[in-house]
């Protein structure tokens, strides 16, 4: 089997090992390919693993030997799944490997919007810890989370983990998902999206990027939220209409935003969120803990081994 990894640096910057994958055949690892380079570099490979490089019609037309495509993560919006299926190409992803890491990141972003740790630490470094009077604690945000309401928009495995952390801080938790908008499970009250937006002080997004969620968080969506609410997004950047979110931060409709993802990554210098007030942005790092990436490698191996032995991966998508 000939195997190509299109952008291995994202998963393995050097602290992990690809030897297990080389055991399946002839392995070529590229740190980062462009979409334009991909058809030529993939060439006559049988299997390809991608993080962000698009695997669509151009690759399929140029690479007729391709039989197996795997996302190097959970999201697979960069893979044209219907086109792959039409060619008989198996498509797999890696679910569940980063649940704890992403939930931890989501809550860290929420906490950063509630408690401005960096500003308080800067006060000390700048010599402004002078006692009272003169201690300007009012210049940094500190909102107590106990008693506040967290809304989990998309309450799957990661959303449920996030809900548990919020509960541990004394927060009331509302949640919504496509298949469940009422009832209660372990203290999480499920409700419809409009009620969640109306009642939540913090809304954390854990939904996939689909035609229905792309640009979902726009001016109309934001108008349904509490004045001064905070949003957190660790799902996909394109779930947000970034111009509308930036305007909501400038107007005060939103009092904060914690984002680990943007519609275009790395960040476009013209992205209005980069200059919006009270906006904390991290570089799509929620999944990058070593523990999560080791689990990812393990699931990748199991998927490929299953495909090599049976013609089918374990975590198949598009079926």
C-alpha positions, -999 to 999 in steps of 0.1 A, spaced: 0 0 0 13 35 -9 3 61 17 6 99 17 1 123 46 -7 157 32 -1 178 63 15 157 90 30 186 109 -4 196 123 -7 163 141 29 154 146 53 183 149 81 159 159 71 146 193 52 115 180 62 88 155 47 76 121 65 42 122 33 23 128 19 37 96 50 29 76 44 -8 86 14 -8 62 35 1 31 54 29 14 48 61 34 54 97 24 48 124 49 45 160 39 45 186 66 21 208 47 9 207 11 -13 233 -6 -45 223 -23 -29 230 -56 1 207 -49 -20 178 -35 -30 160 -68 6 157 -80 21 148 -46 -6 122 -38 -1 107 -73 -6 70 -74 -12 66 -36 -37 41 -24 -44 59 9 -42 96 19 -45 112 53 -54 149 54 -58 176 81 -68 206 60 -58 198 24 -90 194 3 -96 160 -11 -122 166 -39 -128 161 -75 -94 174 -86 -76 149 -64 -99 120 -74 -94 127 -111 -57 130 -108 -52 100 -84 -72 71 -98 -55 45 -74 -69 62 -44 -90 38 -23 -89 52 13 -91 88 26 -89 96 63 -93 129 81 -65 135 106 -92 144 131 -129 145 137 -140 171 112 -141 160 75 -155 191 58 -123 192 36 -132 158 21 -158 156 -7 -175 126 8 -201 121 -20 -175 123 -47 -153 97 -28 -182 74 -24 -191 76 -61 -156 64 -69 -157 36 -43 -132 54 -20 -135 46 17 -137 77 39 -130 76 77 -125 101 104 -113 100 140 -141 108 165 -137 111 203 -100 114 205 -100 151 218 -132 153 238 -114 161 271 -89 185 255 -116 204 235 -139 207 265 -110 219 286 -101 245 260 -138 257 257 -141 262 294 -107 280 295 -120 304 269 -152 309 289 -132 314 320 -109 339 302 -140 360 293 -153 358 329 -120 364 347 -93 385 330 -63 367 345 -38 383 320 -48 418 330 -45 411 367 -11 395 362 -1 426 341 -11 448 370 15 431 392 42 432 365 36 469 359 39 478 395 2 487 399 -5 463 429 -6 492 453 -34 483 476 -66 502 481 -69 531 472 -50 529 440 -55 492 431 -74 494 399 -91 460 400 -121 476 383 -102 478 351 -102 440 346 -132 418 343 -141 394 370 -176 378 367 -185 350 392 -198 320 373 -218 304 401 -255 310 394 -250 320 358 -265 300 329 -244 282 303 -260 273 270 -245 243 252 -253 246 215 -248 210 202 -246 187 232 -227 157 219 -198 142 237 -177 174 239 -207 195 247 -217 171 275 -182 173 289 -183 211 288 -217 210 306 -202 189 334 -174 214 339 -199 243 340 -220 224 365 -189 219 387 -186 257 388 -222 261 400 -236 271 367 -271 262 355 -268 244 321 -292 245 292 -285 225 261 -299 219 226 -292 194 199 -310 185 167 -324 153 182 -333 166 216 -349 200 226 -368 190 258 -364 170 289 -336 167 315 -305 145 318 -282 146 348 -291 182 356 -288 194 320 -321 209 308 -327 205 271 -346 232 253 -352 248 219 -325 271 205 -344 303 210 -350 296 247 -313 287 251 -302 320 235 -327 340 255 -317 326 289 -280 319 286 -252 342 299 -226 321 281 -232 301 249 -207 275 238 -209 261 203 -202 224 197 -220 218 165 -206 205 131 -202 227 101 -231 220 77 -251 239 52 -275 246 81 -249 259 105 -226 278 82 -229 315 91 -256 306 116 -243 330 143 -253 362 125 -270 395 135 -305 379 137 -291 350 158 -273 373 181 -304 396 185 -320 366 203 -293 365 230 -292 383 263 -275 417 261 -240 413 274 -238 376 268 -206 357 260 -200 333 231 -174 305 230 -166 286 198 -144 255 195 -164 239 167 -157 254 133 -150 291 126 -174 293 97 -203 287 121 -200 324 129 -207 354 107 -175 370 118 -184 406 108 -217 403 127 -200 389 158 -174 417 157 -201 443 154 -219 428 184 -187 430 205 -182 466 195 -218 476 203 -218 457 236 -245 433 226 -219 407 233 -196 414 263 -170 388 252 -161 360 228 -136 332 233 -127 316 199 -104 287 191 -114 286 154 -119 311 126 -134 308 91 -100 313 75 -70 299 93 -44 312 100 -62 344 108 -66 369 79 -51 402 91 -83 419 79 -105 397 101 -126 421 121 -125 399 152 -88 406 155 -95 442 165 -129 436 182 -130 444 220 -131 416 246 -123 389 220 -99 361 230 -86 341 200 -64 310 202 -49 293 172 -72 262 168 -52 244 195 -80 227 214 -72 193 199 -34 195 202 -26 181 236 -1 152 234 -26 130 251 -53 137 225 -29 132 196 -17 99 209 -53 88 210 -57 101 175 -28 80 163 -43 49 179 -77 54 162 -60 61 128 -42 28 131 -73 8 140 -92 24 111 -65 16 85 -59 -19 98 -96 -26 96 -96 -13 60 -65 -33 51 -81 -65 64 -118 -61 55 -120 -33 30 -139 -11 55 -127 13 82 -142 14 116 -152 51 117 -167 54 83 -184 86 71 -209 91 43 -226 58 48 
